[in-house]
Amino acid sequence: MTRTFGRLDILVNNAALYIDRRHRLLELEEEVLRRTMESNAYGPLILTQAFVPLMKKKGYGRIVNVYSGIGELSDLGSSWPAYRLSKILLNIQTRIIAGELRGTNVLINAICPGWVRTGMGGLGAPRSVEEGADTAVWLALLPDDGPQGDFFRDCQPIDW
Ligand SMILES: NC(=O)c1ccc[n+]([C@@H]2O[C@H](COP(=O)([O-])OP(=O)(O)OC[C@H]3O[C@@H](n4cnc5c(N)ncnc54)[C@H](OP(=O)(O)O)[C@@H]3O)[C@@H](O)[C@H]2O)c1
């Protein structure tokens, strides 16, 4: 990336696995937990660690972590345990890294897209992909005085 482009302005940590629909945490196979954590929590962290130095060097960066309402502590249920744990870890990362980035022009925030008609959300979901992506695009293009370490749905701050 540094050699070819010399900069990275926007990182959207969107990829995620959802492979534990019918599992319970007490019986969760280690492999399911490990794969989910690697994709949904460690992957975003490793990418963020890799690209923040480049963003800081250029004095500009926007990082968007895509989480899920399933990982909101304020309304926590017990199904999809690996996915839920991974998204909680992603949210905590967002907060910790935001603190570490204070005073730089690299902003990191998180969005919940809502229930969206994708491979994961299925055809019955009420939101189109465009609607699901709206807030991520807004956060990716924040002005320099934009929020840092916050959580959003429909461009509005939310509790998590
Ligand atoms: N859809 C919803 O209703 C909903 C609700 C709340 C949150 N979200 C979040 O929104 C984001 C996007 O979800 P989606 O609905 O678009 O899911 P999706 O339809 O299942 O697509 C997920 C994408 O992530 C990629 N991916 C997964 N693990 C990866 C890995 N280790 N390395 C590289 N790529 C990987 C998949 O690639 P392959 O196809 O190659 O496997 C796929 O392109 C996710 O973070 C999800 O948790 C979605």
Ligand as a Chemical Component Dictionary entry (heavy atoms), coordinates in Angstrom:
data_LIG
# 
_chem_comp.id                   LIG 
_chem_comp.type                 NON-POLYMER 
_chem_comp.pdbx_formal_charge   0 
_chem_comp.three_letter_code    LIG 
# 
loop_
_chem_comp_atom.comp_id 
_chem_comp_atom.atom_id 
_chem_comp_atom.alt_atom_id 
_chem_comp_atom.type_symbol 
_chem_comp_atom.charge 
_chem_comp_atom.model_Cartn_x 
_chem_comp_atom.model_Cartn_y 
_chem_comp_atom.model_Cartn_z 
_chem_comp_atom.pdbx_ordinal 
LIG N1  N1  N 0  -26.884 -7.860  7.032  1  
LIG C1  C1  C 0  -27.316 -7.462  8.224  2  
LIG O1  O1  O 0  -28.526 -7.469  8.511  3  
LIG C2  C2  C 0  -26.326 -6.955  9.242  4  
LIG C3  C3  C 0  -26.817 -6.528  10.478 5  
LIG C4  C4  C 0  -25.943 -6.022  11.430 6  
LIG C5  C5  C 0  -24.596 -5.952  11.121 7  
LIG N2  N2  N 1  -24.136 -6.374  9.933  8  
LIG C6  C6  C 0  -22.691 -6.273  9.664  9  
LIG O2  O2  O 0  -22.511 -5.671  8.390  10 
LIG C7  C7  C 0  -21.270 -6.136  7.817  11 
LIG C8  C8  C 0  -21.513 -6.633  6.418  12 
LIG O3  O3  O 0  -22.357 -7.771  6.524  13 
LIG P1  P1  P 0  -23.158 -8.374  5.284  14 
LIG O4  O4  O 0  -24.574 -8.368  5.681  15 
LIG O5  O5  O -1 -22.722 -7.732  4.000  16 
LIG O6  O6  O 0  -22.604 -9.869  5.372  17 
LIG P2  P2  P 0  -22.415 -10.946 4.230  18 
LIG O7  O7  O 0  -23.477 -10.803 3.216  19 
LIG O8  O8  O 0  -22.301 -12.260 4.941  20 
LIG O9  O9  O 0  -21.021 -10.553 3.621  21 
LIG C9  C9  C 0  -19.882 -10.619 4.450  22 
LIG C10 C10 C 0  -18.667 -10.400 3.593  23 
LIG O10 O10 O 0  -17.527 -10.521 4.440  24 
LIG C11 C11 C 0  -16.572 -11.296 3.773  25 
LIG N3  N3  N 0  -15.708 -11.973 4.750  26 
LIG C12 C12 C 0  -16.082 -12.651 5.858  27 
LIG N4  N4  N 0  -14.999 -13.106 6.510  28 
LIG C13 C13 C 0  -13.929 -12.679 5.798  29 
LIG C14 C14 C 0  -12.534 -12.823 5.961  30 
LIG N5  N5  N 0  -12.003 -13.480 7.009  31 
LIG N6  N6  N 0  -11.720 -12.259 5.045  32 
LIG C15 C15 C 0  -12.235 -11.581 3.989  33 
LIG N7  N7  N 0  -13.548 -11.417 3.784  34 
LIG C16 C16 C 0  -14.381 -11.973 4.671  35 
LIG C17 C17 C 0  -17.376 -12.287 2.966  36 
LIG O11 O11 O 0  -16.587 -12.765 1.926  37 
LIG P3  P3  P 0  -16.925 -14.187 1.224  38 
LIG O12 O12 O 0  -18.236 -13.998 0.560  39 
LIG O13 O13 O 0  -15.778 -14.357 0.309  40 
LIG O14 O14 O 0  -16.987 -15.168 2.347  41 
LIG C18 C18 C 0  -18.518 -11.409 2.471  42 
LIG O15 O15 O 0  -18.151 -10.722 1.287  43 
LIG C19 C19 C 0  -20.748 -7.202  8.785  44 
LIG O16 O16 O 0  -19.773 -6.632  9.640  45 
LIG C20 C20 C 0  -21.972 -7.596  9.596  46 
LIG O17 O17 O 0  -21.646 -8.102  10.883 47 
LIG C21 C21 C 0  -24.965 -6.886  8.982  48 
# 
loop_
_chem_comp_bond.comp_id 
_chem_comp_bond.atom_id_1 
_chem_comp_bond.atom_id_2 
_chem_comp_bond.value_order 
_chem_comp_bond.pdbx_ordinal 
LIG N1  C1  SING 1  
LIG C1  O1  DOUB 2  
LIG C1  C2  SING 3  
LIG C2  C3  SING 4  
LIG C2  C21 DOUB 5  
LIG C3  C4  DOUB 6  
LIG C4  C5  SING 7  
LIG C5  N2  DOUB 8  
LIG N2  C6  SING 9  
LIG N2  C21 SING 10 
LIG C6  O2  SING 11 
LIG C6  C20 SING 12 
LIG O2  C7  SING 13 
LIG C7  C8  SING 14 
LIG C7  C19 SING 15 
LIG C8  O3  SING 16 
LIG O3  P1  SING 17 
LIG P1  O4  DOUB 18 
LIG P1  O5  SING 19 
LIG P1  O6  SING 20 
LIG O6  P2  SING 21 
LIG P2  O7  DOUB 22 
LIG P2  O8  SING 23 
LIG P2  O9  SING 24 
LIG O9  C9  SING 25 
LIG C9  C10 SING 26 
LIG C10 O10 SING 27 
LIG C10 C18 SING 28 
LIG O10 C11 SING 29 
LIG C11 N3  SING 30 
LIG C11 C17 SING 31 
LIG N3  C12 SING 32 
LIG N3  C16 SING 33 
LIG C12 N4  DOUB 34 
LIG N4  C13 SING 35 
LIG C13 C14 SING 36 
LIG C13 C16 DOUB 37 
LIG C14 N5  SING 38 
LIG C14 N6  DOUB 39 
LIG N6  C15 SING 40 
LIG C15 N7  DOUB 41 
LIG N7  C16 SING 42 
LIG C17 O11 SING 43 
LIG C17 C18 SING 44 
LIG O11 P3  SING 45 
LIG P3  O12 DOUB 46 
LIG P3  O13 SING 47 
LIG P3  O14 SING 48 
LIG C18 O15 SING 49 
LIG C19 O16 SING 50 
LIG C19 C20 SING 51 
LIG C20 O17 SING 52 
# 
